[in-house]
Amino acid sequence: MGRSIMRYVRRHHVALLALFVALSGSSVATASALLPRNSVGTAQLQNGAVTKNKVAKSAVAKLKVRRDVRGRQGLKGGPGRRDRRG
C-alpha cells in the first residue's frame, strides 16, 4: 500500500501542490472577508453585556433540555449469539 501511495504522489505532485495552494488561499480569503480581525471577542464584551433578555427566545429554548425526557426508542436487536467456548 505504501508503494502505491508514493507512486501516486510522484506522478501527481504538481497537481496536489496546486490543489493545496488553491484550497488554503481560498479559506484564508473567505475567513478574512466574512469576519474582520478582532471584530467580536472577550475583549469587546463587558461583563453582563449578553443577557437572557437580549438573546432570541428560540436560542434559549434550544439550550434548555429536560433531563427526564428520552428520545425515540430504537429498533429492537435480534437474538444474540451464544458463546461456543462453554
N, CA, C and O atoms as a Maestro MAE file, in Angstrom:
{
 s_m_m2io_version
 :::
 2.0.0
}

f_m_ct {
 s_m_title
 :::
 protein
 m_atom[344] {
  # First column is atom index #
  i_m_mmod_type
  r_m_x_coord
  r_m_y_coord
  r_m_z_coord
  i_m_residue_number
  s_m_chain_name
  s_m_pdb_residue_name
  s_m_pdb_atom_name
  i_m_atomic_number
  :::
  1 25 0.824 -1.186 0.000 1 A "MET " " N  " 7
  2 3 0.000 0.000 0.000 1 A "MET " " CA " 6
  3 2 0.870 1.252 0.000 1 A "MET " " C  " 6
  4 15 0.538 2.228 -0.673 1 A "MET " " O  " 8
  5 25 1.948 1.245 0.722 2 A "GLY " " N  " 7
  6 3 2.829 2.397 0.783 2 A "GLY " " CA " 6
  7 2 3.430 2.734 -0.573 2 A "GLY " " C  " 6
  8 15 3.588 3.904 -0.921 2 A "GLY " " O  " 8
  9 25 3.762 1.701 -1.331 3 A "ARG " " N  " 7
  10 3 4.341 1.939 -2.656 3 A "ARG " " CA " 6
  11 2 3.329 2.564 -3.606 3 A "ARG " " C  " 6
  12 15 3.675 3.436 -4.403 3 A "ARG " " O  " 8
  13 25 2.096 2.123 -3.520 4 A "SER " " N  " 7
  14 3 1.088 2.670 -4.434 4 A "SER " " CA " 6
  15 2 0.806 4.139 -4.117 4 A "SER " " C  " 6
  16 15 0.565 4.932 -5.027 4 A "SER " " O  " 8
  17 25 0.833 4.502 -2.844 5 A "ILE " " N  " 7
  18 3 0.618 5.901 -2.478 5 A "ILE " " CA " 6
  19 2 1.785 6.748 -2.963 5 A "ILE " " C  " 6
  20 15 1.576 7.829 -3.512 5 A "ILE " " O  " 8
  21 25 3.004 6.273 -2.767 6 A "MET " " N  " 7
  22 3 4.177 7.034 -3.205 6 A "MET " " CA " 6
  23 2 4.209 7.158 -4.725 6 A "MET " " C  " 6
  24 15 4.600 8.199 -5.253 6 A "MET " " O  " 8
  25 25 3.806 6.119 -5.421 7 A "ARG " " N  " 7
  26 3 3.759 6.171 -6.879 7 A "ARG " " CA " 6
  27 2 2.746 7.219 -7.340 7 A "ARG " " C  " 6
  28 15 3.000 7.965 -8.286 7 A "ARG " " O  " 8
  29 25 1.592 7.268 -6.662 8 A "TYR " " N  " 7
  30 3 0.570 8.263 -6.994 8 A "TYR " " CA " 6
  31 2 1.087 9.677 -6.745 8 A "TYR " " C  " 6
  32 15 0.898 10.562 -7.579 8 A "TYR " " O  " 8
  33 25 1.739 9.896 -5.601 9 A "VAL " " N  " 7
  34 3 2.254 11.223 -5.271 9 A "VAL " " CA " 6
  35 2 3.328 11.638 -6.267 9 A "VAL " " C  " 6
  36 15 3.358 12.791 -6.697 9 A "VAL " " O  " 8
  37 25 4.210 10.712 -6.638 10 A "ARG " " N  " 7
  38 3 5.258 11.044 -7.605 10 A "ARG " " CA " 6
  39 2 4.676 11.459 -8.951 10 A "ARG " " C  " 6
  40 15 5.201 12.360 -9.604 10 A "ARG " " O  " 8
  41 25 3.613 10.816 -9.360 11 A "ARG " " N  " 7
  42 3 3.019 11.125 -10.658 11 A "ARG " " CA " 6
  43 2 2.214 12.426 -10.638 11 A "ARG " " C  " 6
  44 15 2.128 13.116 -11.653 11 A "ARG " " O  " 8
  45 25 1.626 12.762 -9.490 12 A "HIS " " N  " 7
  46 3 0.697 13.879 -9.424 12 A "HIS " " CA " 6
  47 2 1.141 14.968 -8.447 12 A "HIS " " C  " 6
  48 15 0.294 15.702 -7.937 12 A "HIS " " O  " 8
  49 25 2.433 15.095 -8.172 13 A "HIS " " N  " 7
  50 3 2.880 16.025 -7.155 13 A "HIS " " CA " 6
  51 2 2.571 17.483 -7.506 13 A "HIS " " C  " 6
  52 15 2.255 18.269 -6.614 13 A "HIS " " O  " 8
  53 25 2.653 17.848 -8.744 14 A "VAL " " N  " 7
  54 3 2.367 19.232 -9.134 14 A "VAL " " CA " 6
  55 2 0.869 19.538 -8.957 14 A "VAL " " C  " 6
  56 15 0.507 20.607 -8.465 14 A "VAL " " O  " 8
  57 25 0.027 18.623 -9.348 15 A "ALA " " N  " 7
  58 3 -1.412 18.830 -9.205 15 A "ALA " " CA " 6
  59 2 -1.810 18.883 -7.735 15 A "ALA " " C  " 6
  60 15 -2.651 19.696 -7.352 15 A "ALA " " O  " 8
  61 25 -1.221 18.032 -6.914 16 A "LEU " " N  " 7
  62 3 -1.538 18.034 -5.488 16 A "LEU " " CA " 6
  63 2 -1.078 19.327 -4.827 16 A "LEU " " C  " 6
  64 15 -1.775 19.868 -3.967 16 A "LEU " " O  " 8
  65 25 0.082 19.821 -5.219 17 A "LEU " " N  " 7
  66 3 0.580 21.081 -4.684 17 A "LEU " " CA " 6
  67 2 -0.335 22.236 -5.093 17 A "LEU " " C  " 6
  68 15 -0.648 23.096 -4.271 17 A "LEU " " O  " 8
  69 25 -0.761 22.260 -6.345 18 A "ALA " " N  " 7
  70 3 -1.657 23.316 -6.815 18 A "ALA " " CA " 6
  71 2 -3.000 23.263 -6.083 18 A "ALA " " C  " 6
  72 15 -3.563 24.305 -5.744 18 A "ALA " " O  " 8
  73 25 -3.509 22.069 -5.841 19 A "LEU " " N  " 7
  74 3 -4.766 21.919 -5.114 19 A "LEU " " CA " 6
  75 2 -4.622 22.434 -3.691 19 A "LEU " " C  " 6
  76 15 -5.505 23.131 -3.191 19 A "LEU " " O  " 8
  77 25 -3.527 22.101 -3.042 20 A "PHE " " N  " 7
  78 3 -3.286 22.558 -1.672 20 A "PHE " " CA " 6
  79 2 -3.218 24.084 -1.612 20 A "PHE " " C  " 6
  80 15 -3.825 24.691 -0.730 20 A "PHE " " O  " 8
  81 25 -2.496 24.703 -2.528 21 A "VAL " " N  " 7
  82 3 -2.367 26.158 -2.544 21 A "VAL " " CA " 6
  83 2 -3.724 26.812 -2.807 21 A "VAL " " C  " 6
  84 15 -4.070 27.802 -2.163 21 A "VAL " " O  " 8
  85 25 -4.476 26.274 -3.733 22 A "ALA " " N  " 7
  86 3 -5.783 26.850 -4.063 22 A "ALA " " CA " 6
  87 2 -6.745 26.761 -2.887 22 A "ALA " " C  " 6
  88 15 -7.447 27.727 -2.588 22 A "ALA " " O  " 8
  89 25 -6.784 25.627 -2.224 23 A "LEU " " N  " 7
  90 3 -7.708 25.459 -1.110 23 A "LEU " " CA " 6
  91 2 -7.305 26.301 0.086 23 A "LEU " " C  " 6
  92 15 -8.169 26.880 0.744 23 A "LEU " " O  " 8
  93 25 -6.025 26.385 0.383 24 A "SER " " N  " 7
  94 3 -5.598 27.168 1.539 24 A "SER " " CA " 6
  95 2 -5.792 28.656 1.277 24 A "SER " " C  " 6
  96 15 -6.161 29.389 2.194 24 A "SER " " O  " 8
  97 25 -5.561 29.116 0.077 25 A "GLY " " N  " 7
  98 3 -5.749 30.530 -0.241 25 A "GLY " " CA " 6
  99 2 -7.198 30.942 -0.183 25 A "GLY " " C  " 6
  100 15 -7.516 32.029 0.298 25 A "GLY " " O  " 8
  101 25 -8.079 30.092 -0.664 26 A "SER " " N  " 7
  102 3 -9.495 30.446 -0.646 26 A "SER " " CA " 6
  103 2 -10.050 30.437 0.770 26 A "SER " " C  " 6
  104 15 -10.937 31.233 1.079 26 A "SER " " O  " 8
  105 25 -9.559 29.568 1.632 27 A "SER " " N  " 7
  106 3 -10.052 29.552 3.010 27 A "SER " " CA " 6
  107 2 -9.596 30.790 3.768 27 A "SER " " C  " 6
  108 15 -10.348 31.323 4.584 27 A "SER " " O  " 8
  109 25 -8.386 31.253 3.515 28 A "VAL " " N  " 7
  110 3 -7.904 32.476 4.163 28 A "VAL " " CA " 6
  111 2 -8.710 33.671 3.675 28 A "VAL " " C  " 6
  112 15 -9.094 34.527 4.473 28 A "VAL " " O  " 8
  113 25 -8.967 33.739 2.385 29 A "ALA " " N  " 7
  114 3 -9.731 34.853 1.827 29 A "ALA " " CA " 6
  115 2 -11.158 34.866 2.358 29 A "ALA " " C  " 6
  116 15 -11.701 35.932 2.648 29 A "ALA " " O  " 8
  117 25 -11.760 33.711 2.486 30 A "THR " " N  " 7
  118 3 -13.128 33.630 2.986 30 A "THR " " CA " 6
  119 2 -13.194 34.057 4.442 30 A "THR " " C  " 6
  120 15 -14.094 34.799 4.836 30 A "THR " " O  " 8
  121 25 -12.259 33.597 5.227 31 A "ALA " " N  " 7
  122 3 -12.268 33.937 6.649 31 A "ALA " " CA " 6
  123 2 -12.065 35.430 6.863 31 A "ALA " " C  " 6
  124 15 -12.720 36.017 7.723 31 A "ALA " " O  " 8
  125 25 -11.187 36.049 6.113 32 A "SER " " N  " 7
  126 3 -10.947 37.477 6.305 32 A "SER " " CA " 6
  127 2 -12.087 38.326 5.750 32 A "SER " " C  " 6
  128 15 -12.327 39.424 6.250 32 A "SER " " O  " 8
  129 25 -12.791 37.846 4.733 33 A "ALA " " N  " 7
  130 3 -13.891 38.617 4.160 33 A "ALA " " CA " 6
  131 2 -15.136 38.556 5.038 33 A "ALA " " C  " 6
  132 15 -15.866 39.542 5.142 33 A "ALA " " O  " 8
  133 25 -15.386 37.422 5.664 34 A "LEU " " N  " 7
  134 3 -16.591 37.269 6.462 34 A "LEU " " CA " 6
  135 2 -16.494 37.944 7.822 34 A "LEU " " C  " 6
  136 15 -17.465 38.536 8.295 34 A "LEU " " O  " 8
  137 25 -15.346 37.861 8.443 35 A "LEU " " N  " 7
  138 3 -15.206 38.341 9.804 35 A "LEU " " CA " 6
  139 2 -13.919 39.133 9.940 35 A "LEU " " C  " 6
  140 15 -12.835 38.552 9.890 35 A "LEU " " O  " 8
  141 25 -14.009 40.427 10.109 36 A "PRO " " N  " 7
  142 3 -12.788 41.208 10.262 36 A "PRO " " CA " 6
  143 2 -12.031 40.801 11.521 36 A "PRO " " C  " 6
  144 15 -12.613 40.255 12.459 36 A "PRO " " O  " 8
  145 25 -10.766 41.065 11.531 37 A "ARG " " N  " 7
  146 3 -9.921 40.664 12.648 37 A "ARG " " CA " 6
  147 2 -10.351 41.377 13.934 37 A "ARG " " C  " 6
  148 15 -10.587 42.585 13.933 37 A "ARG " " O  " 8
  149 25 -10.448 40.625 15.016 38 A "ASN " " N  " 7
  150 3 -10.829 41.133 16.344 38 A "ASN " " CA " 6
  151 2 -12.170 41.868 16.327 38 A "ASN " " C  " 6
  152 15 -12.327 42.874 17.019 38 A "ASN " " O  " 8
  153 25 -13.121 41.387 15.558 39 A "SER " " N  " 7
  154 3 -14.407 42.074 15.487 39 A "SER " " CA " 6
  155 2 -15.216 41.875 16.765 39 A "SER " " C  " 6
  156 15 -15.730 42.844 17.324 39 A "SER " " O  " 8
  157 25 -15.334 40.655 17.226 40 A "VAL " " N  " 7
  158 3 -16.050 40.380 18.466 40 A "VAL " " CA " 6
  159 2 -15.283 39.312 19.222 40 A "VAL " " C  " 6
  160 15 -14.913 38.278 18.664 40 A "VAL " " O  " 8
  161 25 -15.055 39.572 20.473 41 A "GLY " " N  " 7
  162 3 -14.363 38.610 21.308 41 A "GLY " " CA " 6
  163 2 -14.543 38.987 22.758 41 A "GLY " " C  " 6
  164 15 -15.334 39.873 23.080 41 A "GLY " " O  " 8
  165 25 -13.829 38.335 23.618 42 A "THR " " N  " 7
  166 3 -13.974 38.612 25.043 42 A "THR " " CA " 6
  167 2 -13.503 40.015 25.391 42 A "THR " " C  " 6
  168 15 -14.000 40.606 26.350 42 A "THR " " O  " 8
  169 25 -12.559 40.560 24.639 43 A "ALA " " N  " 7
  170 3 -12.094 41.916 24.915 43 A "ALA " " CA " 6
  171 2 -13.179 42.950 24.618 43 A "ALA " " C  " 6
  172 15 -13.230 43.986 25.280 43 A "ALA " " O  " 8
  173 25 -14.041 42.695 23.643 44 A "GLN " " N  " 7
  174 3 -15.077 43.652 23.274 44 A "GLN " " CA " 6
  175 2 -16.328 43.531 24.145 44 A "GLN " " C  " 6
  176 15 -17.114 44.475 24.227 44 A "GLN " " O  " 8
  177 25 -16.519 42.399 24.786 45 A "LEU " " N  " 7
  178 3 -17.716 42.180 25.601 45 A "LEU " " CA " 6
  179 2 -17.438 42.530 27.051 45 A "LEU " " C  " 6
  180 15 -16.437 42.107 27.629 45 A "LEU " " O  " 8
  181 25 -18.337 43.305 27.624 46 A "GLN " " N  " 7
  182 3 -18.208 43.636 29.033 46 A "GLN " " CA " 6
  183 2 -18.994 42.617 29.840 46 A "GLN " " C  " 6
  184 15 -19.860 41.923 29.306 46 A "GLN " " O  " 8
  185 25 -18.691 42.530 31.126 47 A "ASN " " N  " 7
  186 3 -19.417 41.613 31.992 47 A "ASN " " CA " 6
  187 2 -20.893 41.980 32.016 47 A "ASN " " C  " 6
  188 15 -21.242 43.139 32.241 47 A "ASN " " O  " 8
  189 25 -21.758 41.004 31.788 48 A "GLY " " N  " 7
  190 3 -23.198 41.223 31.802 48 A "GLY " " CA " 6
  191 2 -23.745 41.847 30.533 48 A "GLY " " C  " 6
  192 15 -24.915 42.231 30.502 48 A "GLY " " O  " 8
  193 25 -22.933 41.964 29.476 49 A "ALA " " N  " 7
  194 3 -23.402 42.580 28.235 49 A "ALA " " CA " 6
  195 2 -24.413 41.700 27.510 49 A "ALA " " C  " 6
  196 15 -25.359 42.212 26.911 49 A "ALA " " O  " 8
  197 25 -24.228 40.398 27.556 50 A "VAL " " N  " 7
  198 3 -25.155 39.475 26.909 50 A "VAL " " CA " 6
  199 2 -25.989 38.823 27.996 50 A "VAL " " C  " 6
  200 15 -25.485 38.054 28.814 50 A "VAL " " O  " 8
  201 25 -27.270 39.146 27.986 51 A "THR " " N  " 7
  202 3 -28.167 38.593 28.988 51 A "THR " " CA " 6
  203 2 -29.232 37.749 28.303 51 A "THR " " C  " 6
  204 15 -29.338 37.730 27.077 51 A "THR " " O  " 8
  205 25 -30.005 37.064 29.101 52 A "LYS " " N  " 7
  206 3 -31.049 36.190 28.572 52 A "LYS " " CA " 6
  207 2 -32.089 36.986 27.785 52 A "LYS " " C  " 6
  208 15 -32.636 36.483 26.804 52 A "LYS " " O  " 8
  209 25 -32.365 38.206 28.198 53 A "ASN " " N  " 7
  210 3 -33.365 39.032 27.517 53 A "ASN " " CA " 6
  211 2 -32.880 39.508 26.152 53 A "ASN " " C  " 6
  212 15 -33.699 39.792 25.278 53 A "ASN " " O  " 8
  213 25 -31.570 39.599 25.952 54 A "LYS " " N  " 7
  214 3 -31.018 40.088 24.693 54 A "LYS " " CA " 6
  215 2 -30.839 38.982 23.660 54 A "LYS " " C  " 6
  216 15 -30.598 39.265 22.487 54 A "LYS " " O  " 8
  217 25 -30.953 37.745 24.079 55 A "VAL " " N  " 7
  218 3 -30.776 36.606 23.184 55 A "VAL " " CA " 6
  219 2 -32.157 36.164 22.706 55 A "VAL " " C  " 6
  220 15 -33.134 36.246 23.451 55 A "VAL " " O  " 8
  221 25 -32.234 35.696 21.461 56 A "ALA " " N  " 7
  222 3 -33.514 35.253 20.911 56 A "ALA " " CA " 6
  223 2 -34.108 34.133 21.764 56 A "ALA " " C  " 6
  224 15 -33.387 33.259 22.246 56 A "ALA " " O  " 8
  225 25 -35.403 34.166 21.941 57 A "LYS " " N  " 7
  226 3 -36.072 33.161 22.771 57 A "LYS " " CA " 6
  227 2 -35.914 31.764 22.200 57 A "LYS " " C  " 6
  228 15 -35.837 30.791 22.950 57 A "LYS " " O  " 8
  229 25 -35.865 31.655 20.884 58 A "SER " " N  " 7
  230 3 -35.700 30.329 20.287 58 A "SER " " CA " 6
  231 2 -34.321 29.751 20.600 58 A "SER " " C  " 6
  232 15 -34.178 28.539 20.765 58 A "SER " " O  " 8
  233 25 -33.313 30.608 20.683 59 A "ALA " " N  " 7
  234 3 -31.970 30.124 21.012 59 A "ALA " " CA " 6
  235 2 -31.904 29.656 22.458 59 A "ALA " " C  " 6
  236 15 -31.268 28.647 22.763 59 A "ALA " " O  " 8
  237 25 -32.559 30.386 23.342 60 A "VAL " " N  " 7
  238 3 -32.571 29.993 24.753 60 A "VAL " " CA " 6
  239 2 -33.340 28.693 24.921 60 A "VAL " " C  " 6
  240 15 -32.935 27.833 25.704 60 A "VAL " " O  " 8
  241 25 -34.444 28.538 24.198 61 A "ALA " " N  " 7
  242 3 -35.255 27.328 24.310 61 A "ALA " " CA " 6
  243 2 -34.493 26.102 23.817 61 A "ALA " " C  " 6
  244 15 -34.660 25.009 24.358 61 A "ALA " " O  " 8
  245 25 -33.656 26.277 22.794 62 A "LYS " " N  " 7
  246 3 -32.890 25.146 22.285 62 A "LYS " " CA " 6
  247 2 -31.823 24.699 23.271 62 A "LYS " " C  " 6
  248 15 -31.414 23.538 23.261 62 A "LYS " " O  " 8
  249 25 -31.375 25.603 24.111 63 A "LEU " " N  " 7
  250 3 -30.359 25.248 25.095 63 A "LEU " " CA " 6
  251 2 -30.938 24.505 26.287 63 A "LEU " " C  " 6
  252 15 -30.239 23.741 26.952 63 A "LEU " " O  " 8
  253 25 -32.216 24.732 26.554 64 A "LYS " " N  " 7
  254 3 -32.858 24.070 27.687 64 A "LYS " " CA " 6
  255 2 -33.320 22.677 27.275 64 A "LYS " " C  " 6
  256 15 -34.062 22.519 26.306 64 A "LYS " " O  " 8
  257 25 -32.878 21.681 28.014 65 A "VAL " " N  " 7
  258 3 -33.262 20.308 27.731 65 A "VAL " " CA " 6
  259 2 -33.715 19.672 29.040 65 A "VAL " " C  " 6
  260 15 -32.998 19.692 30.040 65 A "VAL " " O  " 8
  261 25 -34.898 19.119 29.011 66 A "ARG " " N  " 7
  262 3 -35.368 18.418 30.199 66 A "ARG " " CA " 6
  263 2 -34.623 17.102 30.324 66 A "ARG " " C  " 6
  264 15 -34.507 16.351 29.355 66 A "ARG " " O  " 8
  265 25 -34.132 16.830 31.483 67 A "ARG " " N  " 7
  266 3 -33.323 15.638 31.675 67 A "ARG " " CA " 6
  267 2 -34.146 14.358 31.743 67 A "ARG " " C  " 6
  268 15 -33.617 13.273 31.500 67 A "ARG " " O  " 8
  269 25 -35.425 14.467 32.069 68 A "ASP " " N  " 7
  270 3 -36.230 13.267 32.194 68 A "ASP " " CA " 6
  271 2 -36.845 12.822 30.865 68 A "ASP " " C  " 6
  272 15 -37.429 11.741 30.792 68 A "ASP " " O  " 8
  273 25 -36.723 13.629 29.826 69 A "VAL " " N  " 7
  274 3 -37.291 13.284 28.524 69 A "VAL " " CA " 6
  275 2 -36.299 12.410 27.765 69 A "VAL " " C  " 6
  276 15 -35.120 12.745 27.652 69 A "VAL " " O  " 8
  277 25 -36.783 11.303 27.253 70 A "ARG " " N  " 7
  278 3 -35.932 10.401 26.485 70 A "ARG " " CA " 6
  279 2 -36.348 10.463 25.022 70 A "ARG " " C  " 6
  280 15 -37.495 10.770 24.698 70 A "ARG " " O  " 8
  281 25 -35.410 10.170 24.163 71 A "GLY " " N  " 7
  282 3 -35.686 10.177 22.731 71 A "GLY " " CA " 6
  283 2 -36.492 8.961 22.313 71 A "GLY " " C  " 6
  284 15 -36.906 8.153 23.144 71 A "GLY " " O  " 8
  285 25 -36.706 8.846 21.007 72 A "ARG " " N  " 7
  286 3 -37.455 7.710 20.487 72 A "ARG " " CA " 6
  287 2 -36.706 6.416 20.759 72 A "ARG " " C  " 6
  288 15 -35.476 6.380 20.757 72 A "ARG " " O  " 8
  289 25 -37.453 5.378 20.987 73 A "GLN " " N  " 7
  290 3 -36.868 4.066 21.219 73 A "GLN " " CA " 6
  291 2 -36.353 3.522 19.898 73 A "GLN " " C  " 6
  292 15 -37.044 3.609 18.883 73 A "GLN " " O  " 8
  293 25 -35.164 2.970 19.895 74 A "GLY " " N  " 7
  294 3 -34.585 2.412 18.685 74 A "GLY " " CA " 6
  295 2 -35.159 1.048 18.353 74 A "GLY " " C  " 6
  296 15 -36.005 0.525 19.078 74 A "GLY " " O  " 8
  297 25 -34.698 0.483 17.263 75 A "LEU " " N  " 7
  298 3 -35.155 -0.837 16.855 75 A "LEU " " CA " 6
  299 2 -34.630 -1.894 17.814 75 A "LEU " " C  " 6
  300 15 -33.515 -1.790 18.325 75 A "LEU " " O  " 8
  301 25 -35.441 -2.901 18.047 76 A "LYS " " N  " 7
  302 3 -35.028 -3.984 18.933 76 A "LYS " " CA " 6
  303 2 -34.053 -4.880 18.196 76 A "LYS " " C  " 6
  304 15 -34.283 -5.258 17.047 76 A "LYS " " O  " 8
  305 25 -32.984 -5.210 18.855 77 A "GLY " " N  " 7
  306 3 -31.974 -6.070 18.247 77 A "GLY " " CA " 6
  307 2 -32.417 -7.508 18.184 77 A "GLY " " C  " 6
  308 15 -33.330 -7.924 18.897 77 A "GLY " " O  " 8
  309 25 -31.774 -8.253 17.340 78 A "GLY " " N  " 7
  310 3 -32.091 -9.668 17.219 78 A "GLY " " CA " 6
  311 2 -31.488 -10.453 18.366 78 A "GLY " " C  " 6
  312 15 -30.792 -9.891 19.212 78 A "GLY " " O  " 8
  313 25 -31.751 -11.745 18.397 79 A "PRO " " N  " 7
  314 3 -31.195 -12.564 19.470 79 A "PRO " " CA " 6
  315 2 -29.681 -12.631 19.337 79 A "PRO " " C  " 6
  316 15 -29.142 -12.711 18.233 79 A "PRO " " O  " 8
  317 25 -29.019 -12.597 20.460 80 A "GLY " " N  " 7
  318 3 -27.556 -12.625 20.458 80 A "GLY " " CA " 6
  319 2 -27.021 -14.021 20.147 80 A "GLY " " C  " 6
  320 15 -27.752 -15.008 20.223 80 A "GLY " " O  " 8
  321 25 -25.754 -14.089 19.801 81 A "ARG " " N  " 7
  322 3 -25.138 -15.390 19.536 81 A "ARG " " CA " 6
  323 2 -24.605 -15.962 20.842 81 A "ARG " " C  " 6
  324 15 -24.066 -15.240 21.680 81 A "ARG " " O  " 8
  325 25 -24.764 -17.246 20.994 82 A "ARG " " N  " 7
  326 3 -24.250 -17.901 22.192 82 A "ARG " " CA " 6
  327 2 -22.762 -18.090 22.062 82 A "ARG " " C  " 6
  328 15 -22.237 -18.278 20.965 82 A "ARG " " O  " 8
  329 25 -22.097 -18.041 23.172 83 A "ASP " " N  " 7
  330 3 -20.667 -18.241 23.197 83 A "ASP " " CA " 6
  331 2 -20.394 -19.733 23.017 83 A "ASP " " C  " 6
  332 15 -20.897 -20.547 23.791 83 A "ASP " " O  " 8
  333 25 -19.621 -20.094 22.030 84 A "ARG " " N  " 7
  334 3 -19.388 -21.512 21.717 84 A "ARG " " CA " 6
  335 2 -18.268 -22.109 22.562 84 A "ARG " " C  " 6
  336 15 -18.024 -23.314 22.498 84 A "ARG " " O  " 8
  337 25 -17.583 -21.282 23.353 85 A "ARG " " N  " 7
  338 3 -16.458 -21.785 24.140 85 A "ARG " " CA " 6
  339 2 -16.928 -22.645 25.307 85 A "ARG " " C  " 6
  340 15 -16.194 -23.536 25.732 85 A "ARG " " O  " 8
  341 25 -18.130 -22.409 25.843 86 A "GLY " " N  " 7
  342 3 -18.596 -23.038 27.057 86 A "GLY " " CA " 6
  343 2 -19.108 -24.381 26.870 86 A "GLY " " C  " 6
  344 15 -19.533 -25.019 27.832 86 A "GLY " " O  " 8
  :::
 }
 m_bond[343] {
  # First column is bond index #
  i_m_from
  i_m_to
  i_m_order
  :::
  1 1 2 1
  2 2 3 1
  3 3 4 2
  4 3 5 1
  5 5 6 1
  6 6 7 1
  7 7 8 2
  8 7 9 1
  9 9 10 1
  10 10 11 1
  11 11 12 2
  12 11 13 1
  13 13 14 1
  14 14 15 1
  15 15 16 2
  16 15 17 1
  17 17 18 1
  18 18 19 1
  19 19 20 2
  20 19 21 1
  21 21 22 1
  22 22 23 1
  23 23 24 2
  24 23 25 1
  25 25 26 1
  26 26 27 1
  27 27 28 2
  28 27 29 1
  29 29 30 1
  30 30 31 1
  31 31 32 2
  32 31 33 1
  33 33 34 1
  34 34 35 1
  35 35 36 2
  36 35 37 1
  37 37 38 1
  38 38 39 1
  39 39 40 2
  40 39 41 1
  41 41 42 1
  42 42 43 1
  43 43 44 2
  44 43 45 1
  45 45 46 1
  46 46 47 1
  47 47 48 2
  48 47 49 1
  49 49 50 1
  50 50 51 1
  51 51 52 2
  52 51 53 1
  53 53 54 1
  54 54 55 1
  55 55 56 2
  56 55 57 1
  57 57 58 1
  58 58 59 1
  59 59 60 2
  60 59 61 1
  61 61 62 1
  62 62 63 1
  63 63 64 2
  64 63 65 1
  65 65 66 1
  66 66 67 1
  67 67 68 2
  68 67 69 1
  69 69 70 1
  70 70 71 1
  71 71 72 2
  72 71 73 1
  73 73 74 1
  74 74 75 1
  75 75 76 2
  76 75 77 1
  77 77 78 1
  78 78 79 1
  79 79 80 2
  80 79 81 1
  81 81 82 1
  82 82 83 1
  83 83 84 2
  84 83 85 1
  85 85 86 1
  86 86 87 1
  87 87 88 2
  88 87 89 1
  89 89 90 1
  90 90 91 1
  91 91 92 2
  92 91 93 1
  93 93 94 1
  94 94 95 1
  95 95 96 2
  96 95 97 1
  97 97 98 1
  98 98 99 1
  99 99 100 2
  100 99 101 1
  101 101 102 1
  102 102 103 1
  103 103 104 2
  104 103 105 1
  105 105 106 1
  106 106 107 1
  107 107 108 2
  108 107 109 1
  109 109 110 1
  110 110 111 1
  111 111 112 2
  112 111 113 1
  113 113 114 1
  114 114 115 1
  115 115 116 2
  116 115 117 1
  117 117 118 1
  118 118 119 1
  119 119 120 2
  120 119 121 1
  121 121 122 1
  122 122 123 1
  123 123 124 2
  124 123 125 1
  125 125 126 1
  126 126 127 1
  127 127 128 2
  128 127 129 1
  129 129 130 1
  130 130 131 1
  131 131 132 2
  132 131 133 1
  133 133 134 1
  134 134 135 1
  135 135 136 2
  136 135 137 1
  137 137 138 1
  138 138 139 1
  139 139 140 2
  140 139 141 1
  141 141 142 1
  142 142 143 1
  143 143 144 2
  144 143 145 1
  145 145 146 1
  146 146 147 1
  147 147 148 2
  148 147 149 1
  149 149 150 1
  150 150 151 1
  151 151 152 2
  152 151 153 1
  153 153 154 1
  154 154 155 1
  155 155 156 2
  156 155 157 1
  157 157 158 1
  158 158 159 1
  159 159 160 2
  160 159 161 1
  161 161 162 1
  162 162 163 1
  163 163 164 2
  164 163 165 1
  165 165 166 1
  166 166 167 1
  167 167 168 2
  168 167 169 1
  169 169 170 1
  170 170 171 1
  171 171 172 2
  172 171 173 1
  173 173 174 1
  174 174 175 1
  175 175 176 2
  176 175 177 1
  177 177 178 1
  178 178 179 1
  179 179 180 2
  180 179 181 1
  181 181 182 1
  182 182 183 1
  183 183 184 2
  184 183 185 1
  185 185 186 1
  186 186 187 1
  187 187 188 2
  188 187 189 1
  189 189 190 1
  190 190 191 1
  191 191 192 2
  192 191 193 1
  193 193 194 1
  194 194 195 1
  195 195 196 2
  196 195 197 1
  197 197 198 1
  198 198 199 1
  199 199 200 2
  200 199 201 1
  201 201 202 1
  202 202 203 1
  203 203 204 2
  204 203 205 1
  205 205 206 1
  206 206 207 1
  207 207 208 2
  208 207 209 1
  209 209 210 1
  210 210 211 1
  211 211 212 2
  212 211 213 1
  213 213 214 1
  214 214 215 1
  215 215 216 2
  216 215 217 1
  217 217 218 1
  218 218 219 1
  219 219 220 2
  220 219 221 1
  221 221 222 1
  222 222 223 1
  223 223 224 2
  224 223 225 1
  225 225 226 1
  226 226 227 1
  227 227 228 2
  228 227 229 1
  229 229 230 1
  230 230 231 1
  231 231 232 2
  232 231 233 1
  233 233 234 1
  234 234 235 1
  235 235 236 2
  236 235 237 1
  237 237 238 1
  238 238 239 1
  239 239 240 2
  240 239 241 1
  241 241 242 1
  242 242 243 1
  243 243 244 2
  244 243 245 1
  245 245 246 1
  246 246 247 1
  247 247 248 2
  248 247 249 1
  249 249 250 1
  250 250 251 1
  251 251 252 2
  252 251 253 1
  253 253 254 1
  254 254 255 1
  255 255 256 2
  256 255 257 1
  257 257 258 1
  258 258 259 1
  259 259 260 2
  260 259 261 1
  261 261 262 1
  262 262 263 1
  263 263 264 2
  264 263 265 1
  265 265 266 1
  266 266 267 1
  267 267 268 2
  268 267 269 1
  269 269 270 1
  270 270 271 1
  271 271 272 2
  272 271 273 1
  273 273 274 1
  274 274 275 1
  275 275 276 2
  276 275 277 1
  277 277 278 1
  278 278 279 1
  279 279 280 2
  280 279 281 1
  281 281 282 1
  282 282 283 1
  283 283 284 2
  284 283 285 1
  285 285 286 1
  286 286 287 1
  287 287 288 2
  288 287 289 1
  289 289 290 1
  290 290 291 1
  291 291 292 2
  292 291 293 1
  293 293 294 1
  294 294 295 1
  295 295 296 2
  296 295 297 1
  297 297 298 1
  298 298 299 1
  299 299 300 2
  300 299 301 1
  301 301 302 1
  302 302 303 1
  303 303 304 2
  304 303 305 1
  305 305 306 1
  306 306 307 1
  307 307 308 2
  308 307 309 1
  309 309 310 1
  310 310 311 1
  311 311 312 2
  312 311 313 1
  313 313 314 1
  314 314 315 1
  315 315 316 2
  316 315 317 1
  317 317 318 1
  318 318 319 1
  319 319 320 2
  320 319 321 1
  321 321 322 1
  322 322 323 1
  323 323 324 2
  324 323 325 1
  325 325 326 1
  326 326 327 1
  327 327 328 2
  328 327 329 1
  329 329 330 1
  330 330 331 1
  331 331 332 2
  332 331 333 1
  333 333 334 1
  334 334 335 1
  335 335 336 2
  336 335 337 1
  337 337 338 1
  338 338 339 1
  339 339 340 2
  340 339 341 1
  341 341 342 1
  342 342 343 1
  343 343 344 2
  :::
 }
}
